[in-house]
Amino acid sequence: MSKSIQPAPSLVSAFTHWGVFWLLVAVIGAGVFFSDGINTMLVAWQLPEYSHGPLIPVLSAFLFLKQLKDYPINPDVHRNRWPGVFLIAFSLMFATLGILAGIGDLVAYALILWVGGILLVSWGWDTGKHFWPGVLHLVYMLPLPGVIYFKVTTSLQLVSSELGVFILRLLDIPVFLDGNIIDLGTLKLHVAEACSGLRYMFPIMSFSYIFATLYRGPVWHKVTLLLAAVPIAIFMNSVRIAVAGIIVQYYGNDWLEGFTHFFEGWVIFLACIVILFGLAWLMLFLHPDRPRLTEALDLDTDGLATQVGRLQYVEASKALIVSSLMVLASVLALQLLPDRGGVAPERDNFALFPRSIGAWDQRGPSRPLTSDVAATLGADDYHQVTFTRPDQQYSVDLFMAWYDDQSQGGVHSPEICLPGAGWEIAWLERSDITQVVGSEVPFNINRAVIQRGETRMMVYYWFQQKDRRIAWDFAAKFWLMVDGVRTGRTDGSLIRITTLIGPDESDVEAESRVREFLIELQEPIARFIPEQ
């Protein structure tokens, strides 16, 4: 009995197949439905730390085609497609939350789940489950959620600053570190967001993922290569900071700008890649068989183009048709949704804020933020003033920031910003002061003592969304999503009250001053931060 031979895939037959038709319907429908997430990514890719984003889908497709070569064409077996349908249904529901809340990041995350689902529907669970490396790699094209981004950025800034200063001190260069500000005497270097290491970390992490996936050595080698991206990026960023300090010390400030533009681009990235290859070579050198690095990396690209022809074996199954119709129905449902408003409420501008609050009087005008701080804050309106009282030796500083729309960034927690300005958080706790202020709704705040050198400050701050006073920044983001889904509103604010802890007073006395001001603040603030 002769053995049947499977014909070679044909691009023409592939794209004239009914399975491909329904697959294209699903892809086009998804492009429309997930457009908010796609737009979010396009905007993020214009930032230096995410500029590698457009390459990620290309590399993921490369991984997919290589994995497709490892699994034989089996057009006669079609089973276990429905797990993909369930994953697609979940991705559509998850994206709907993001669309209703106006949070494009959620829609972008849901898009990756949809990609995984459509692969399971197209190829079935038995084959499609093996394509997860390419799908997971798509995570690297997504922007981090704002809260996580700023927390990670601040941590990396501090680590990079400390390591850079450590290297400079080893070279006997006098330097002083104040938060993220490196004082070289003749110049102060501010380690801003662009210097945190994220600019190099994200593309290096993506490269290390590809590297580890194609690596054919032991599993612990793969894990090491994958995890090495973070310390490598931080180390090289610290080296860059140290070299900048050396240039200032020996060649002057004029040399620094040209060096920075040259050194913060491909030089750092390529250096990180060289270190990663060096690490792989070292692990292979220590391996008993000592294989070559070229042998350990699966870089074979033969036959990848012909894998596209396997689309002809995507069957027009019930699962694929249902998945396509689900996407189209979701697009139609969004078009039929009524306009829920979502416009920020009417409020008075902070410029009209009263100069007297009870027994407290404003001292001096409102203080503007520096241009870079204001840009990072991204508030639609803010107010920064000092209040004094005749019977109080020390003043109270009030800072308020208002956002009409927090879905594209939003409030930055002082827990993140203060360390970057050189303040150390001595202690921080979340407290419910509902009874203290006589509020009818829960009033949760952050109480903190911060210090810089011998200067100590008492700080109260909270996030306010309508009548909610929220202490935890992640909880604020959760309620932002809830309000967005319910009403379409994404406005909110940050309020911070600060006072000096005098050398002749206790923490309790300073906190009493903050609380007295806070109680007086409740009545006038309602005009500027609406509770409804």
C-alpha positions in Angstrom: 0.0 0.0 0.0 1.5 3.3 -1.1 2.1 6.0 1.5 0.3 9.3 0.7 2.5 12.3 0.3 1.4 15.6 1.8 1.7 18.3 -0.9 3.9 21.3 -0.2 2.2 24.4 1.1 1.2 26.9 -1.6 0.8 30.6 -0.9 -1.8 30.9 -3.5 -3.9 28.1 -2.2 -3.4 29.3 1.4 -4.9 32.7 0.7 -7.8 31.4 -1.3 -8.8 29.0 1.5 -12.1 29.6 3.5 -10.2 29.1 6.8 -7.9 32.0 5.8 -11.0 34.1 5.0 -12.4 33.7 8.5 -9.0 34.2 10.0 -8.7 37.6 8.1 -12.1 38.6 9.3 -11.1 37.9 12.9 -7.8 39.8 12.5 -9.4 42.9 10.8 -12.2 42.9 13.5 -9.6 42.7 16.2 -7.7 45.6 14.7 -10.8 47.7 15.0 -11.9 46.5 18.4 -8.4 46.7 20.0 -7.6 50.1 18.4 -7.4 51.9 21.7 -4.7 49.6 22.8 -2.9 49.8 19.5 -3.0 53.6 19.6 -1.6 53.5 23.2 1.3 51.4 22.0 2.0 53.7 19.0 2.2 56.6 21.4 4.4 54.7 23.8 6.8 53.7 21.0 7.7 57.3 20.5 9.4 57.4 23.9 13.0 56.4 24.1 12.5 53.5 26.5 9.9 51.9 24.3 11.3 52.8 20.9 12.2 49.1 20.3 8.4 48.3 20.4 7.9 48.1 16.6 10.5 45.3 16.4 8.8 43.1 18.9 6.0 41.8 16.7 8.5 41.1 13.9 10.7 39.0 16.3 7.6 37.3 17.7 6.6 36.3 14.2 10.2 35.0 13.7 9.8 32.8 16.8 6.4 31.6 15.7 7.7 30.5 12.2 10.7 28.7 13.7 8.4 26.8 16.2 6.0 26.1 13.3 8.9 24.2 11.6 9.2 21.8 14.5 5.6 20.5 14.3 4.5 18.4 11.3 1.6 19.4 9.1 -1.4 17.3 10.2 -4.5 18.6 8.4 -6.5 15.5 9.3 -6.5 16.2 13.0 -8.7 19.1 14.2 -9.5 19.0 17.9 -9.3 21.0 21.1 -10.0 24.4 19.5 -12.5 25.6 22.0 -9.9 26.5 24.7 -8.9 29.2 22.3 -12.4 30.4 22.0 -12.7 30.8 25.7 -9.4 32.7 25.8 -10.6 35.0 23.1 -13.9 35.6 24.9 -11.9 36.5 28.1 -9.7 38.9 26.1 -12.7 40.7 24.6 -14.3 41.1 28.1 -10.9 42.4 29.5 -10.5 44.8 26.6 -14.1 46.0 27.1 -13.2 47.1 30.6 -10.2 49.0 29.3 -12.3 50.7 26.6 -15.1 51.7 28.9 -12.6 53.0 31.5 -10.6 54.8 28.9 -7.4 52.9 29.9 -5.6 51.9 26.7 -3.0 49.9 28.5 -5.7 47.3 29.5 -6.8 47.0 25.9 -3.2 46.5 24.8 -2.7 43.7 27.4 -5.9 42.1 26.2 -4.7 42.1 22.6 -1.9 39.7 23.5 -4.4 37.3 25.1 -6.4 37.5 21.9 -3.3 36.6 19.8 -2.8 33.5 22.0 -6.4 32.6 21.6 -6.5 32.9 17.8 -3.4 30.7 17.6 -5.2 28.0 19.7 -8.3 28.3 17.6 -6.4 28.1 14.3 -4.1 25.2 15.1 -5.9 23.5 18.0 -4.6 23.1 21.5 -2.3 20.1 20.7 -0.2 22.2 18.3 -1.0 25.8 19.3 0.1 25.4 22.9 3.7 25.1 21.7 3.7 28.6 20.3 3.6 30.4 23.7 7.2 31.7 23.5 6.3 34.0 20.6 3.1 35.1 22.2 4.7 35.8 25.6 7.4 37.8 23.8 4.8 40.3 22.7 4.7 41.6 26.3 7.9 43.5 25.6 6.1 45.8 23.2 3.7 47.0 25.9 4.2 50.1 28.0 4.3 49.4 31.8 1.3 50.7 33.8 2.0 54.2 35.0 2.2 53.3 38.7 4.6 50.4 38.1 6.7 52.4 35.6 7.4 55.3 38.1 8.1 52.9 41.0 10.5 50.9 38.8 12.1 54.1 37.4 12.7 55.6 40.8 14.3 52.4 42.1 16.6 52.1 39.1 17.5 55.8 39.4 18.6 55.3 42.9 20.6 52.1 42.2 22.2 53.7 39.1 23.1 56.8 41.0 24.7 54.9 43.9 26.7 52.6 41.7 27.9 55.5 39.6 29.0 57.4 42.6 30.7 54.3 44.0 32.7 54.0 40.8 33.7 57.7 40.9 34.8 57.4 44.5 37.0 54.4 43.6 38.7 56.7 41.1 39.3 59.3 43.9 36.9 61.8 42.3 35.1 63.9 44.9 31.4 63.5 44.6 28.3 63.8 46.8 25.0 62.0 46.2 21.7 63.8 47.2 18.9 61.5 46.1 19.3 61.3 42.3 21.4 64.4 42.2 25.2 63.8 41.8 27.1 66.9 43.0 30.6 67.1 41.4 31.2 70.6 42.8 31.4 72.4 39.4 28.2 70.6 38.1 25.2 68.8 39.5 24.1 65.8 37.4 20.4 65.0 37.8 19.7 61.3 37.1 16.3 61.8 35.5 14.0 59.2 34.1 16.0 58.9 30.9 19.0 57.9 33.0 17.3 55.3 35.1 18.3 52.4 32.8 14.9 51.7 31.5 15.9 53.0 28.1 18.3 50.1 27.8 16.6 47.6 30.0 13.5 47.0 28.0 15.2 46.3 24.7 17.9 44.2 26.4 15.2 42.2 28.2 13.6 41.6 24.8 16.9 40.5 23.3 17.8 38.3 26.2 14.3 36.6 25.9 15.0 35.8 22.2 18.5 34.7 23.1 17.3 32.4 25.8 14.5 31.0 23.6 17.0 30.2 20.8 19.6 28.9 23.2 19.9 25.1 23.2 21.9 24.7 26.4 20.7 23.6 29.9 17.6 25.2 31.3 19.6 26.9 34.0 21.6 28.6 31.3 18.4 29.9 29.7 17.2 31.2 33.0 20.5 32.9 33.7 20.5 34.6 30.3 17.0 35.8 30.7 17.5 37.2 34.2 20.9 38.8 33.4 19.3 41.6 31.4 18.3 43.6 34.4 21.7 43.8 36.2 23.5 44.2 32.9 21.4 47.3 32.0 21.8 48.8 35.5 25.5 48.2 35.5 26.1 49.8 32.1 23.9 52.8 33.0 26.0 53.2 36.2 29.1 53.1 34.0 27.7 55.8 31.8 27.0 58.0 34.8 30.5 57.4 36.1 32.1 58.2 32.7 30.0 61.4 32.6 31.4 62.4 36.0 35.0 61.6 34.8 34.5 63.9 31.8 33.2 66.7 33.9 36.1 66.3 36.4 38.9 66.2 33.8 37.6 67.8 30.6 34.9 70.3 31.8 31.2 70.7 31.4 31.3 71.5 27.7 32.3 68.0 26.7 29.4 66.4 28.6 26.5 67.2 26.2 28.1 65.7 23.1 29.2 62.6 25.1 25.8 62.1 26.5 24.0 62.1 23.1 26.6 59.7 21.7 26.9 57.4 24.6 23.3 57.0 25.6 22.3 55.4 22.3 23.6 52.4 20.6 26.9 52.3 22.4 25.3 51.3 25.7 22.9 48.8 23.9 25.7 47.1 22.0 27.9 46.9 25.2 25.0 45.2 26.9 24.7 42.7 24.0 28.4 42.0 24.1 28.2 41.3 27.9 25.2 39.0 27.3 27.1 37.0 24.6 30.2 36.9 26.9 28.0 35.4 29.7 26.7 32.8 27.3 30.3 32.0 26.2 31.5 31.7 29.8 28.7 29.3 30.7 29.5 27.1 27.6 33.2 27.2 28.4 32.5 25.8 31.9 30.2 23.2 30.4 31.7 19.6 30.3 31.2 19.3 26.5 32.3 22.9 25.8 30.1 23.4 22.7 30.6 26.5 20.6 28.3 29.4 21.0 27.3 29.2 17.3 26.3 25.5 17.9 24.3 26.4 21.0 22.2 29.1 19.3 19.5 28.0 16.9 19.9 30.6 14.2 18.7 28.4 11.2 16.3 30.5 9.0 16.0 28.0 6.1 12.4 27.3 5.2 10.8 30.0 7.3 9.1 31.6 4.3 7.4 28.4 3.2 5.8 28.1 6.7 3.4 30.9 5.7 1.9 28.5 3.2 0.7 26.4 6.1 -2.1 28.9 6.4 -4.0 26.7 3.9 -4.4 24.2 6.7 -6.3 26.7 8.9 -9.7 25.1 8.8 -13.0 27.2 8.7 -14.0 25.4 11.8 -16.9 26.2 14.0 -14.5 27.5 16.6 -12.9 29.9 14.1 -16.2 31.2 12.8 -17.5 31.7 16.3 -14.4 33.6 17.2 -14.6 35.8 14.2 -18.3 36.6 14.8 -17.6 37.3 18.5 -15.1 40.0 17.5 -17.5 41.5 15.0 -20.3 41.5 17.5 -18.0 43.2 20.0 -17.2 46.0 17.5 -20.9 46.5 16.8 -21.8 46.5 20.5 -19.2 49.3 21.1 -20.7 51.4 18.3 -24.2 51.0 19.8 -23.1 52.1 23.3 -24.7 55.4 24.3 -22.5 58.4 25.2 -22.0 58.2 29.0 -20.5 61.6 29.3 -17.2 61.2 31.1 -16.5 65.0 31.2 -14.7 66.2 34.3 -17.0 68.1 36.7 -17.1 71.9 37.0 -14.6 73.2 39.5 -12.9 76.5 40.4 -9.3 76.9 39.3 -6.7 76.8 42.0 -5.8 80.4 41.1 -8.9 81.3 43.1 -7.9 79.4 46.1 -8.5 81.5 49.3 -5.5 83.1 50.9 -6.9 82.6 54.4 -8.1 79.3 55.8 -9.4 79.7 59.3 -6.6 81.1 61.4 -4.0 80.3 58.6 -2.8 82.9 56.2 -1.0 82.4 52.9 2.6 83.6 52.8 3.7 84.7 49.4 2.4 83.7 46.0 1.8 80.2 44.7 5.2 78.7 43.8 5.5 77.3 40.2 7.2 74.0 39.6 10.3 73.8 37.4 9.5 72.9 33.8 10.8 69.4 34.0 9.0 68.6 37.2 5.7 70.1 35.8 6.1 68.0 32.7 6.6 64.9 34.7 3.6 65.7 37.0 1.4 66.2 34.0 -1.4 67.9 36.0 -4.1 70.1 34.4 -4.0 72.4 37.4 -1.8 72.6 40.5 -1.3 74.8 43.5 1.8 75.0 45.8 1.6 77.5 48.7 2.8 78.1 52.3 0.4 78.9 55.2 1.4 80.4 58.5 -0.5 81.1 61.8 0.5 83.7 64.4 0.6 81.2 67.3 2.6 78.6 65.3 6.4 78.8 65.0 6.5 76.7 61.8 4.6 77.0 58.6 2.6 74.4 56.6 3.1 73.7 52.9 0.1 72.7 50.8 0.4 71.1 47.4 -2.6 70.1 45.3 -2.7 68.7 41.8 -5.8 68.1 39.7 -6.2 65.8 36.6 -9.2 66.0 34.3 -8.2 62.7 32.9 -6.0 60.1 34.7 -6.3 57.4 32.1 -3.1 58.5 30.3 -0.7 58.7 33.3 -2.3 60.4 36.2 -1.2 61.0 39.7 2.4 60.4 40.8 2.7 59.2 44.3 5.0 61.3 46.7 6.3 57.9 47.7 8.0 57.8 44.3 8.9 61.5 43.9 10.3 62.3 47.3 13.3 59.9 47.2 14.2 61.2 43.8 14.4 64.7 45.2 16.9 63.6 47.9 14.4 62.9 50.7 14.6 59.6 52.7 11.3 58.2 53.9 12.0 57.4 57.6 8.6 55.8 58.1 5.4 55.6 56.2 2.0 54.2 57.2 -1.6 54.3 55.9 -4.1 55.6 58.4 -7.9 56.1 58.6 -8.6 59.6 60.1 -12.3 59.6 59.4 -13.2 60.4 63.0 -10.4 63.0 63.4 -11.7 65.2 60.6 -15.4 64.4 61.2 -15.9 63.0 57.7 -19.1 61.2 56.7 -17.1 58.9 54.4 -13.9 57.0 54.9 -10.8 59.3 55.0 -7.6 57.3 54.4 -4.3 59.0 54.2 -0.5 58.3 54.1 1.4 59.6 57.2 5.1 59.9 56.7 8.3 61.4 58.2 10.9 62.3 55.6 14.4 63.5 56.2 17.3 64.9 54.3 20.4 65.4 56.4 19.3 66.8 59.7 16.1 68.3 58.3 12.9 66.3 59.1 9.4 66.8 57.8 6.0 65.5 58.7 3.9 64.7 55.6 0.2 63.9 55.0 -1.0 63.0 51.5 -3.8 61.2 49.8 -5.5 60.6 46.5 -9.0 61.9 46.0 -11.5 60.7 43.4 -15.0 62.2 43.9 -15.7 61.6 47.6 -13.1 58.9 48.1 -9.9 59.7 50.0 -7.5 56.9 49.1 -4.1 56.2 50.6 -2.8 53.3 48.3 -1.9 54.3 44.8 -2.8 50.9 43.4 -6.3 51.2 45.0 -6.6 54.7 43.3 -5.9 53.1 40.0 -8.5 50.4 40.7 -11.2 52.9 41.5 -10.1 54.9 38.4 -11.0 51.9 36.3 -14.3 51.4 38.2 -15.4 55.0 37.7 -14.4 54.9 34.1 -16.5 51.8 33.5 -19.5 53.1 35.5 -19.6 56.8 34.4 -16.7 57.4 32.0 -15.1 59.9 34.4 -11.4 59.6 35.1 -10.7 62.8 37.0 -8.9 62.9 40.3 -6.4 64.7 42.5 -3.5 64.5 44.9 -3.3 66.5 48.1 -0.1 66.8 50.2 0.4 68.7 53.5 3.9 69.2 54.8 5.5 70.8 57.8 9.0 71.0 59.3 9.6 69.1 62.5 11.6 71.6 64.5 14.6 70.6 66.5 12.8 71.7 69.6 9.6 69.8 69.1 8.4 66.2 68.8 6.8 64.4 65.9 3.5 64.5 67.7 3.6 68.3 68.0 4.4 68.6 64.3 1.6 66.2 63.4 -0.9 68.1 65.5 -0.1 71.2 63.4 -0.8 69.3 60.1 -4.0 67.9 61.5 -5.3 71.3 62.6 -4.6 72.7 59.1 -6.2 69.6 57.5 -9.4 70.1 59.4 -9.6 73.7 58.4 -8.9 72.7 54.8 -12.0 70.5 54.3 -14.5 73.3 53.7 -12.8 75.4 51.1 -11.2 72.5 49.2 -14.6 71.2 48.0 -14.9 74.1 45.4 -11.6 73.0 43.8 -11.8 69.2 44.1 -15.5 68.2 43.7 -16.8 65.3 45.6 -19.6 64.4 43.2 
